[in-house]
Amino acid sequence: MDRAIDPGFDPTGRGLISRALPAAGFASKVRAVNPPLRFNVLGTGISALSLEQARDRVLGARGRRGLGYVCCATAGNVNLACSDSALRTAYNQSFLTTPDGMPLVWLGRWHGHCSITRVYGPDLMLAVCDAGRAIGLTHYFYGGEPGVAETLREKLSAMFPGLQVCGTFTPPFRPLSPPELEQFRADVAARKPDAIWVGISTPKQEKFMAEHWRTLDAGLLIGVGAAFDFHAGRVAQAPRWMQRSGLEWFFRLCVEPRRLWKRYLVHNPMFVIRTFAQLTGLRRYPLD
């Protein structure tokens, strides 16, 4: 497995210097392109790249198979990964683990990655759907409540004429049974999408992608969580100024307090405490 490493990488886990982890499932043609460097945040390797760079790497999945999966990581979920080894492994073995939240962008710049920008899952989805039309990129939507994936197909097709959505699948709110999993695999094999967009919330979607990507006849799986509900018009998005200033968490907490209170009132403060300990050397979080 190819590995691109920053010459100054510090394996002690203090997170002071960056490293690029191996990207699982790279096809031979993709190995010639160095994966983006990753920087260590609480033991999770975050890809140091911009939205445009992430978009272009997803577009590179056109016509390829078995490249792996893309995770969009937030501060709260990186904190959750400290105690959830399966989630941490999924992040660290991904094709990309992008900085979905502004705290991760700020840390990336602190590490010296000046060109890093927020790679917000819903924005990545729009950017890829838009640019992918020129090369015939094919899309498949997996997730959402009944009817959401179809509504998403209609909304995005209206927004981006010529968008090729080759299939949708609405899973139950539990792990797929063996027959359901076989049905899903067969549907993907028949349609051979370049990108499967997965919207079943964290950490379920990351673990799902890590477990199943090798058995699916597709290019990339991309976990975008709430993007399905946002773009289908079911849930309101925070204003851009709140997104840019790192206050989207407050907006979403106000919109969905019962579902999101623990994420934002427990995991986010713990992220701040643990990051301070990592940056000051009080505690080490080595990359697995």
C-alpha contacts under 8 A as a table, 3 or more apart, distances in Angstrom:
res1	aa1	res2	aa2	distance
1	M	22	P	6.79
2	D	22	P	6.25
2	D	31	R	6.86
3	R	20	A	6.99
3	R	21	L	6.29
3	R	22	P	4.90
3	R	23	A	7.84
4	A	19	R	7.57
4	A	20	A	5.42
4	A	21	L	6.92
4	A	22	P	7.19
4	A	34	N	6.45
4	A	35	P	6.75
4	A	37	L	7.29
5	I	9	F	7.03
5	I	19	R	5.22
5	I	20	A	5.26
5	I	21	L	7.41
5	I	37	L	7.30
6	D	9	F	5.40
6	D	18	S	6.20
6	D	19	R	5.09
6	D	20	A	6.88
6	D	37	L	7.20
8	G	17	I	6.37
8	G	18	S	7.41
9	F	17	I	5.27
9	F	18	S	5.63
9	F	19	R	5.66
10	D	13	G	6.87
10	D	14	R	7.44
10	D	15	G	7.35
10	D	16	L	7.15
10	D	17	I	5.86
10	D	18	S	7.65
11	P	14	R	7.92
11	P	286	P	6.47
11	P	287	L	7.51
12	T	15	G	7.91
12	T	284	R	6.60
12	T	285	Y	7.58
12	T	286	P	5.83
13	G	40	N	7.30
13	G	42	L	7.93
13	G	43	G	6.90
13	G	278	Q	7.80
13	G	284	R	4.62
13	G	285	Y	4.36
13	G	286	P	3.60
13	G	287	L	6.47
14	R	40	N	7.90
14	R	278	Q	5.32
14	R	279	L	6.31
14	R	280	T	7.94
14	R	281	G	5.76
14	R	283	R	7.08
14	R	284	R	4.85
14	R	285	Y	6.22
14	R	286	P	7.20
15	G	18	S	7.07
15	G	39	F	6.87
15	G	40	N	4.74
15	G	41	V	6.27
15	G	42	L	7.55
15	G	278	Q	6.62
15	G	279	L	6.66
15	G	284	R	7.76
15	G	285	Y	7.38
15	G	286	P	7.87
16	L	40	N	7.73
16	L	111	H	6.69
16	L	279	L	6.77
17	I	39	F	6.81
17	I	40	N	7.61
17	I	111	H	6.52
18	S	37	L	6.72
18	S	38	R	5.72
18	S	39	F	4.17
18	S	40	N	6.39
18	S	111	H	7.00
19	R	37	L	5.42
19	R	38	R	4.83
19	R	39	F	5.57
19	R	40	N	7.38
19	R	45	G	7.69
20	A	35	P	6.92
20	A	36	P	6.32
20	A	37	L	4.05
20	A	38	R	4.39
20	A	39	F	7.29
20	A	45	G	7.50
20	A	47	S	7.61
21	L	37	L	7.47
21	L	38	R	6.61
21	L	45	G	7.06
21	L	92	N	6.94
21	L	93	Q	7.54
22	P	35	P	7.74
22	P	93	Q	6.89
23	A	26	F	6.31
23	A	35	P	6.98
23	A	68	G	7.90
23	A	93	Q	5.94
23	A	94	S	5.69
23	A	95	F	4.65
23	A	96	L	7.18
24	A	67	L	7.36
24	A	68	G	5.98
24	A	93	Q	5.37
24	A	94	S	5.72
24	A	95	F	5.79
25	G	66	G	6.04
25	G	67	L	4.86
25	G	68	G	5.12
25	G	95	F	7.38
25	G	214	R	7.93
26	F	30	V	5.84
26	F	31	R	6.01
26	F	66	G	7.40
26	F	67	L	4.99
26	F	68	G	7.05
26	F	95	F	7.50
27	A	30	V	5.29
27	A	31	R	6.40
27	A	64	R	7.83
27	A	65	R	7.63
27	A	66	G	7.09
27	A	67	L	6.00
28	S	31	R	5.28
28	S	32	A	7.28
29	K	32	A	5.88
29	K	33	V	7.83
30	V	33	V	5.47
31	R	34	N	6.68
36	P	47	S	5.98
36	P	48	A	6.13
36	P	49	L	6.74
37	L	47	S	5.93
37	L	48	A	5.67
38	R	45	G	5.14
38	R	46	I	4.90
38	R	47	S	4.37
38	R	48	A	5.50
39	F	44	T	7.95
39	F	45	G	5.33
39	F	46	I	5.35
39	F	47	S	6.77
39	F	48	A	6.93
39	F	108	G	6.86
39	F	111	H	7.27
40	N	43	G	5.70
40	N	44	T	5.59
40	N	45	G	4.81
40	N	46	I	6.49
40	N	285	Y	7.99
40	N	286	P	7.82
40	N	287	L	6.89
41	V	44	T	5.23
41	V	45	G	6.39
41	V	46	I	6.99
41	V	78	V	7.46
41	V	104	L	7.98
41	V	275	T	7.25
41	V	285	Y	7.76
42	L	78	V	7.05
42	L	79	N	7.16
42	L	82	C	6.72
42	L	274	R	7.23
42	L	275	T	6.69
42	L	278	Q	7.01
42	L	284	R	7.88
42	L	285	Y	5.08
42	L	286	P	7.56
43	G	82	C	7.15
43	G	88	R	7.58
43	G	285	Y	4.69
43	G	286	P	5.10
43	G	287	L	4.50
43	G	288	D	6.98
44	T	78	V	6.69
44	T	81	A	7.58
44	T	88	R	6.17
44	T	91	Y	6.59
44	T	92	N	6.12
44	T	287	L	6.22
45	G	91	Y	7.16
45	G	92	N	5.71
45	G	97	T	7.25
45	G	287	L	6.95
46	I	73	A	7.83
46	I	96	L	7.92
46	I	97	T	5.39
46	I	98	T	5.95
46	I	99	P	6.38
46	I	104	L	7.92
47	S	96	L	6.09
47	S	97	T	5.39
47	S	98	T	5.28
47	S	99	P	6.95
48	A	98	T	7.39
48	A	99	P	7.65
48	A	108	G	6.61
48	A	113	H	6.49
48	A	116	I	5.70
49	L	53	Q	6.00
49	L	54	A	6.64
49	L	98	T	7.44
49	L	115	S	6.93
49	L	116	I	4.81
49	L	117	T	6.63
50	S	53	Q	5.14
50	S	54	A	6.22
50	S	115	S	6.59
50	S	116	I	4.82
50	S	117	T	4.56
50	S	118	R	6.61
50	S	119	V	6.41
51	L	54	A	5.13
51	L	55	R	6.07
51	L	117	T	6.29
51	L	118	R	6.48
51	L	119	V	4.81
51	L	120	Y	7.77
51	L	124	L	6.65
52	E	55	R	5.04
52	E	56	D	6.21
53	Q	56	D	5.15
53	Q	57	R	6.27
54	A	57	R	5.18
54	A	58	V	6.34
54	A	98	T	7.86
54	A	119	V	7.35
54	A	124	L	7.56
55	R	58	V	5.24
55	R	59	L	6.23
55	R	124	L	6.36
55	R	127	A	6.43
55	R	128	V	5.58
56	D	59	L	4.95
56	D	60	G	6.30
56	D	128	V	7.95
57	R	60	G	5.05
57	R	61	A	7.19
58	V	61	A	5.49
58	V	128	V	7.19
58	V	195	A	7.87
58	V	220	L	7.39
59	L	62	R	5.93
59	L	128	V	6.83
59	L	131	A	7.90
59	L	132	G	6.32
59	L	137	L	7.23
60	G	64	R	8.00
61	A	64	R	5.27
61	A	65	R	7.38
61	A	67	L	7.29
61	A	194	D	5.96
61	A	195	A	7.36
61	A	219	G	5.28
61	A	220	L	6.50
62	R	135	I	7.65
62	R	136	G	7.84
62	R	137	L	5.77
62	R	138	T	7.89
62	R	194	D	5.51
62	R	219	G	7.08
63	G	194	D	6.40
63	G	219	G	7.19
64	R	67	L	7.31
64	R	194	D	7.04
64	R	218	A	7.49
64	R	219	G	5.24
65	R	194	D	7.55
65	R	217	D	6.33
65	R	218	A	5.14
65	R	219	G	4.14
65	R	220	L	7.42
66	G	213	W	6.99
66	G	214	R	6.14
66	G	216	L	7.48
66	G	217	D	6.98
66	G	218	A	6.18
66	G	219	G	5.35
66	G	220	L	6.79
67	L	95	F	6.99
67	L	219	G	5.58
67	L	220	L	5.61
68	G	94	S	6.39
68	G	95	F	5.44
68	G	210	A	7.97
68	G	213	W	6.01
68	G	214	R	7.30
68	G	219	G	7.32
68	G	220	L	5.44
68	G	221	L	6.58
69	Y	94	S	5.50
69	Y	95	F	5.31
69	Y	96	L	7.00
69	Y	209	M	6.39
69	Y	210	A	7.25
69	Y	213	W	6.95
69	Y	220	L	5.20
69	Y	221	L	4.44
69	Y	222	I	5.60
69	Y	223	G	7.73
70	V	94	S	5.94
70	V	95	F	5.56
70	V	96	L	4.81
70	V	97	T	5.89
70	V	98	T	7.60
70	V	220	L	7.24
70	V	221	L	6.20
70	V	222	I	4.62
70	V	223	G	6.22
71	C	91	Y	6.57
71	C	94	S	6.91
71	C	96	L	6.21
71	C	97	T	4.61
71	C	98	T	6.23
71	C	206	E	6.61
71	C	222	I	6.33
71	C	223	G	5.42
71	C	224	V	7.55
72	C	97	T	5.65
72	C	98	T	4.82
72	C	99	P	6.29
72	C	100	D	5.15
72	C	119	V	7.23
72	C	120	Y	6.87
72	C	121	G	5.89
72	C	223	G	6.61
72	C	224	V	6.64
73	A	77	N	6.28
73	A	78	V	6.55
73	A	97	T	6.31
73	A	98	T	5.88
73	A	99	P	5.60
73	A	100	D	5.11
73	A	101	G	7.02
74	T	77	N	5.27
74	T	78	V	6.18
74	T	99	P	6.62
74	T	100	D	5.17
74	T	101	G	4.77
74	T	104	L	7.19
75	A	78	V	5.16
75	A	79	N	6.26
75	A	101	G	6.26
75	A	103	P	6.45
75	A	104	L	6.52
75	A	267	H	7.96
75	A	268	N	6.40
75	A	271	F	6.41
76	G	79	N	5.10
76	G	80	L	6.24
76	G	263	R	6.05
76	G	264	Y	6.87
76	G	267	H	4.90
76	G	268	N	4.91
76	G	271	F	6.47
77	N	80	L	4.76
77	N	81	A	6.13
77	N	202	T	7.46
77	N	203	P	7.68
77	N	263	R	7.95
77	N	267	H	7.54
78	V	81	A	5.00
78	V	82	C	6.83
78	V	88	R	7.74
78	V	271	F	7.60
79	N	82	C	5.41
79	N	83	S	7.72
79	N	267	H	6.04
79	N	268	N	7.37
79	N	270	M	6.87
79	N	271	F	5.18
80	L	83	S	5.82
80	L	84	D	6.19
80	L	267	H	6.70
81	A	84	D	4.62
81	A	85	S	6.22
81	A	86	A	7.77
81	A	87	L	5.41
81	A	88	R	4.78
82	C	85	S	6.93
82	C	88	R	7.00
84	D	87	L	5.46
84	D	88	R	6.36
85	S	88	R	4.95
85	S	89	T	6.01
86	A	89	T	5.13
86	A	90	A	6.15
86	A	207	K	6.94
87	L	90	A	5.01
87	L	91	Y	6.26
87	L	203	P	6.43
87	L	206	E	6.67
87	L	207	K	6.27
88	R	91	Y	5.15
88	R	92	N	6.19
89	T	92	N	5.06
89	T	93	Q	6.02
89	T	288	D	7.28
90	A	93	Q	5.38
90	A	94	S	6.17
90	A	206	E	6.14
90	A	207	K	6.25
90	A	210	A	5.59
91	Y	94	S	5.52
91	Y	97	T	5.95
91	Y	206	E	7.40
92	N	97	T	7.47
92	N	287	L	7.92
92	N	288	D	7.52
93	Q	210	A	7.98
94	S	97	T	6.27
94	S	210	A	7.60
98	T	118	R	7.88
98	T	119	V	5.83
98	T	120	Y	7.96
99	P	102	M	7.36
99	P	104	L	5.41
99	P	105	V	5.99
99	P	117	T	7.59
99	P	118	R	5.60
99	P	119	V	5.50
99	P	120	Y	7.25
100	D	104	L	7.33
100	D	118	R	5.59
100	D	119	V	4.94
100	D	120	Y	4.40
100	D	121	G	6.51
101	G	104	L	5.65
101	G	105	V	6.75
101	G	118	R	6.35
101	G	119	V	7.74
101	G	120	Y	6.96
101	G	246	G	7.25
102	M	105	V	4.88
102	M	106	W	6.17
102	M	118	R	6.22
102	M	243	Q	7.88
102	M	244	R	7.21
102	M	245	S	7.45
102	M	246	G	5.29
103	P	106	W	5.10
103	P	107	L	6.22
103	P	246	G	7.07
104	L	107	L	5.02
104	L	108	G	6.05
105	V	108	G	4.98
105	V	109	R	6.32
105	V	116	I	6.42
105	V	117	T	5.99
105	V	118	R	5.94
106	W	109	R	5.21
106	W	110	W	6.20
107	L	110	W	4.85
107	L	111	H	6.22
108	G	111	H	5.04
108	G	112	G	6.56
108	G	113	H	5.49
108	G	114	C	7.64
108	G	116	I	6.71
109	R	112	G	4.96
109	R	113	H	4.74
109	R	114	C	5.14
109	R	115	S	7.76
109	R	116	I	6.80
110	W	113	H	7.27
113	H	116	I	5.75
119	V	123	D	7.11
119	V	124	L	6.39
120	Y	123	D	5.31
120	Y	124	L	6.06
121	G	124	L	5.07
121	G	125	M	6.21
121	G	223	G	7.50
121	G	224	V	4.74
121	G	225	G	7.48
121	G	227	A	6.59
122	P	125	M	5.15
122	P	126	L	6.46
122	P	224	V	6.41
122	P	226	A	7.60
122	P	227	A	4.63
122	P	230	F	7.60
122	P	231	H	7.66
123	D	126	L	5.18
123	D	127	A	6.08
124	L	127	A	5.06
124	L	128	V	6.06
125	M	128	V	5.35
125	M	129	C	6.07
125	M	224	V	7.62
125	M	227	A	7.74
126	L	129	C	5.14
126	L	130	D	6.04
127	A	130	D	5.23
127	A	131	A	6.14
128	V	131	A	5.27
128	V	132	G	5.43
129	C	132	G	5.24
129	C	133	R	6.67
129	C	156	L	7.94
129	C	160	F	7.22
129	C	163	L	6.72
130	D	133	R	5.99
130	D	160	F	6.08
130	D	163	L	7.68
131	A	134	A	6.10
131	A	135	I	7.86
132	G	135	I	5.54
132	G	136	G	6.11
132	G	137	L	4.92
132	G	138	T	7.93
132	G	163	L	7.78
133	R	136	G	5.13
133	R	137	L	6.13
133	R	162	G	6.27
133	R	163	L	5.68
133	R	164	Q	7.43
134	A	137	L	7.82
136	G	163	L	8.00
136	G	164	Q	7.09
137	L	164	Q	6.83
137	L	193	P	8.00
137	L	194	D	6.12
137	L	195	A	7.68
138	T	163	L	7.78
138	T	164	Q	5.09
138	T	165	V	5.86
138	T	166	C	6.34
138	T	193	P	5.15
138	T	194	D	5.16
138	T	195	A	6.41
139	H	164	Q	6.17
139	H	165	V	4.62
139	H	166	C	5.90
139	H	167	G	7.25
139	H	193	P	5.52
139	H	194	D	6.15
139	H	195	A	4.99
139	H	196	I	5.90
139	H	197	W	7.26
140	Y	165	V	5.76
140	Y	166	C	5.77
140	Y	167	G	4.88
140	Y	168	T	5.55
140	Y	193	P	6.08
140	Y	195	A	6.27
140	Y	196	I	4.64
140	Y	197	W	6.09
141	F	149	A	6.05
141	F	153	R	7.99
141	F	165	V	7.82
141	F	167	G	6.51
141	F	168	T	4.62
141	F	169	F	6.36
141	F	196	I	5.89
141	F	197	W	4.99
141	F	198	V	6.38
141	F	199	G	7.88
142	Y	149	A	7.14
142	Y	168	T	5.77
142	Y	169	F	4.85
142	Y	170	T	6.01
142	Y	171	P	7.29
142	Y	196	I	6.83
142	Y	197	W	5.96
142	Y	198	V	4.89
142	Y	199	G	6.30
142	Y	200	I	7.94
143	G	148	V	7.95
143	G	149	A	6.71
143	G	169	F	6.50
143	G	170	T	5.09
143	G	171	P	5.97
143	G	198	V	5.79
143	G	199	G	4.66
143	G	200	I	5.27
143	G	228	F	7.73
144	G	147	G	7.68
144	G	148	V	5.39
144	G	149	A	6.12
144	G	170	T	6.22
144	G	171	P	7.65
144	G	199	G	6.08
144	G	200	I	6.35
144	G	228	F	6.48
144	G	229	D	7.30
145	E	148	V	5.54
145	E	149	A	7.74
145	E	170	T	6.71
146	P	149	A	7.48
146	P	170	T	6.13
147	G	150	E	5.42
147	G	151	T	6.22
147	G	170	T	7.87
148	V	151	T	5.04
148	V	152	L	5.98
148	V	228	F	7.10
148	V	229	D	7.18
148	V	232	A	6.58
149	A	152	L	4.93
149	A	153	R	6.18
149	A	168	T	6.14
149	A	169	F	7.30
149	A	170	T	7.02
149	A	228	F	7.10
149	A	232	A	7.91
150	E	153	R	5.00
150	E	154	E	6.34
150	E	168	T	7.00
151	T	154	E	5.08
151	T	155	K	6.13
151	T	232	A	5.72
152	L	155	K	5.14
152	L	156	L	6.01
152	L	228	F	6.53
152	L	231	H	6.29
152	L	232	A	4.62
153	R	156	L	5.42
153	R	157	S	5.89
153	R	165	V	6.75
154	E	157	S	5.20
154	E	158	A	6.18
155	K	158	A	5.25
155	K	159	M	6.23
155	K	231	H	7.16
155	K	232	A	6.33
156	L	159	M	4.85
156	L	160	F	5.85
156	L	163	L	7.57
156	L	231	H	7.51
157	S	160	F	5.07
157	S	161	P	5.51
157	S	162	G	6.98
157	S	163	L	5.54
157	S	164	Q	7.93
158	A	161	P	5.84
160	F	163	L	5.71
166	C	191	R	6.38
166	C	193	P	6.85
167	G	188	V	7.96
167	G	191	R	7.20
169	F	184	F	7.26
171	P	174	R	7.88
171	P	176	L	7.09
172	P	175	P	7.34
172	P	176	L	7.08
176	L	179	P	7.92
176	L	180	E	5.58
176	L	181	L	5.60
177	S	180	E	5.12
177	S	181	L	6.06
178	P	181	L	5.08
178	P	182	E	6.17
179	P	182	E	5.10
179	P	183	Q	6.13
180	E	183	Q	4.98
180	E	184	F	6.20
181	L	184	F	5.08
181	L	185	R	6.15
182	E	185	R	5.05
182	E	186	A	5.99
183	Q	186	A	5.19
183	Q	187	D	6.16
184	F	187	D	5.13
184	F	188	V	6.24
185	R	188	V	5.15
185	R	189	A	6.05
185	R	215	T	7.50
185	R	216	L	5.97
185	R	217	D	7.73
186	A	189	A	4.99
186	A	190	A	6.14
187	D	190	A	5.18
187	D	191	R	6.36
188	V	191	R	5.17
188	V	192	K	5.55
188	V	193	P	6.86
188	V	216	L	6.68
188	V	217	D	6.21
188	V	218	A	7.11
189	A	192	K	5.26
189	A	216	L	6.93
189	A	217	D	5.15
189	A	218	A	7.66
192	K	217	D	5.69
192	K	218	A	5.41
193	P	196	I	6.58
193	P	217	D	7.60
193	P	218	A	5.21
193	P	219	G	6.77
194	D	218	A	5.45
194	D	219	G	4.51
194	D	220	L	6.37
195	A	218	A	6.56
195	A	219	G	5.69
195	A	220	L	4.94
195	A	221	L	5.80
195	A	222	I	7.09
196	I	218	A	7.17
196	I	219	G	7.82
196	I	220	L	6.25
196	I	221	L	4.66
196	I	222	I	6.16
197	W	221	L	5.94
197	W	222	I	4.91
197	W	223	G	6.05
197	W	224	V	6.83
198	V	205	Q	6.58
198	V	221	L	6.80
198	V	222	I	5.80
198	V	223	G	4.64
198	V	224	V	6.06
198	V	225	G	6.83
199	G	205	Q	6.86
199	G	223	G	6.03
199	G	224	V	5.44
199	G	225	G	4.12
199	G	226	A	6.40
199	G	227	A	7.01
199	G	228	F	6.07
200	I	204	K	6.48
200	I	205	Q	5.40
200	I	223	G	8.00
200	I	225	G	5.58
200	I	226	A	7.86
201	S	204	K	5.94
201	S	205	Q	5.73
201	S	224	V	7.78
201	S	225	G	4.52
201	S	226	A	6.80
202	T	205	Q	5.54
202	T	206	E	6.46
202	T	225	G	6.81
203	P	206	E	5.51
203	P	207	K	6.36
204	K	207	K	5.34
204	K	208	F	5.97
205	Q	208	F	4.94
205	Q	209	M	6.07
205	Q	223	G	6.12
205	Q	225	G	7.54
206	E	209	M	5.26
206	E	210	A	6.14
206	E	223	G	6.70
207	K	210	A	5.10
207	K	211	E	6.06
208	F	211	E	5.25
208	F	212	H	6.11
209	M	212	H	5.36
209	M	213	W	5.42
209	M	221	L	6.57
209	M	223	G	7.80
210	A	213	W	6.07
211	E	214	R	7.64
212	H	215	T	5.55
212	H	216	L	6.71
213	W	216	L	5.42
213	W	220	L	7.87
213	W	221	L	6.95
218	A	221	L	7.62
224	V	227	A	5.58
224	V	228	F	7.57
225	G	228	F	6.77
226	A	229	D	5.37
226	A	230	F	6.20
227	A	230	F	4.92
227	A	231	H	5.89
228	F	231	H	5.54
228	F	232	A	5.91
229	D	232	A	5.11
229	D	233	G	6.12
229	D	234	R	5.01
229	D	235	V	5.51
230	F	233	G	5.31
230	F	234	R	6.04
230	F	235	V	5.13
230	F	236	A	6.16
230	F	237	Q	6.33
231	H	234	R	7.66
232	A	235	V	8.00
233	G	236	A	7.06
236	A	255	V	7.93
237	Q	252	R	7.75
238	A	242	M	6.27
238	A	243	Q	6.46
238	A	248	E	5.70
238	A	251	F	5.84
238	A	252	R	7.07
239	P	242	M	5.45
239	P	243	Q	6.49
239	P	248	E	7.92
240	R	243	Q	4.95
240	R	244	R	6.11
241	W	244	R	5.18
241	W	245	S	6.15
242	M	245	S	5.19
242	M	246	G	6.16
242	M	247	L	4.76
242	M	248	E	5.24
242	M	251	F	7.85
243	Q	246	G	5.44
243	Q	247	L	5.90
243	Q	248	E	4.90
244	R	247	L	7.62
245	S	248	E	7.89
246	G	249	W	7.35
247	L	250	F	5.50
247	L	251	F	6.89
248	E	251	F	5.14
248	E	252	R	6.22
249	W	252	R	5.21
249	W	253	L	6.01
249	W	264	Y	6.62
250	F	253	L	5.06
250	F	254	C	6.26
250	F	264	Y	7.99
251	F	254	C	5.22
251	F	255	V	6.32
252	R	255	V	4.95
252	R	256	E	5.95
252	R	257	P	7.61
252	R	260	L	7.58
253	L	256	E	5.29
253	L	257	P	4.79
253	L	260	L	5.83
253	L	261	W	6.29
253	L	264	Y	7.17
254	C	257	P	5.61
256	E	259	R	5.68
256	E	260	L	6.00
256	E	261	W	7.97
257	P	260	L	5.29
257	P	261	W	5.24
258	R	261	W	5.97
259	R	262	K	7.71
260	L	263	R	5.29
260	L	264	Y	6.40
261	W	264	Y	5.48
261	W	265	L	5.61
261	W	266	V	7.65
262	K	265	L	5.30
262	K	266	V	5.14
262	K	267	H	6.71
263	R	266	V	5.87
263	R	267	H	5.15
263	R	268	N	6.69
264	Y	267	H	5.82
264	Y	268	N	5.16
264	Y	269	P	7.61
265	L	268	N	6.20
265	L	269	P	6.59
266	V	269	P	5.82
266	V	270	M	6.35
267	H	270	M	5.11
267	H	271	F	6.03
268	N	271	F	4.96
268	N	272	V	6.51
269	P	272	V	5.18
269	P	273	I	6.44
270	M	273	I	5.08
270	M	274	R	6.02
271	F	274	R	5.23
271	F	275	T	5.89
272	V	275	T	5.19
272	V	276	F	6.16
273	I	276	F	5.27
273	I	277	A	6.38
274	R	277	A	5.01
274	R	278	Q	6.19
274	R	283	R	7.97
275	T	278	Q	4.97
275	T	279	L	6.05
276	F	279	L	5.26
276	F	280	T	6.07
277	A	280	T	5.37
277	A	281	G	6.04
277	A	282	L	4.78
277	A	283	R	5.33
277	A	284	R	7.92
278	Q	281	G	5.18
278	Q	282	L	6.08
278	Q	283	R	5.16
278	Q	284	R	5.72
278	Q	285	Y	6.92
279	L	282	L	7.72
280	T	283	R	7.83
281	G	284	R	6.56
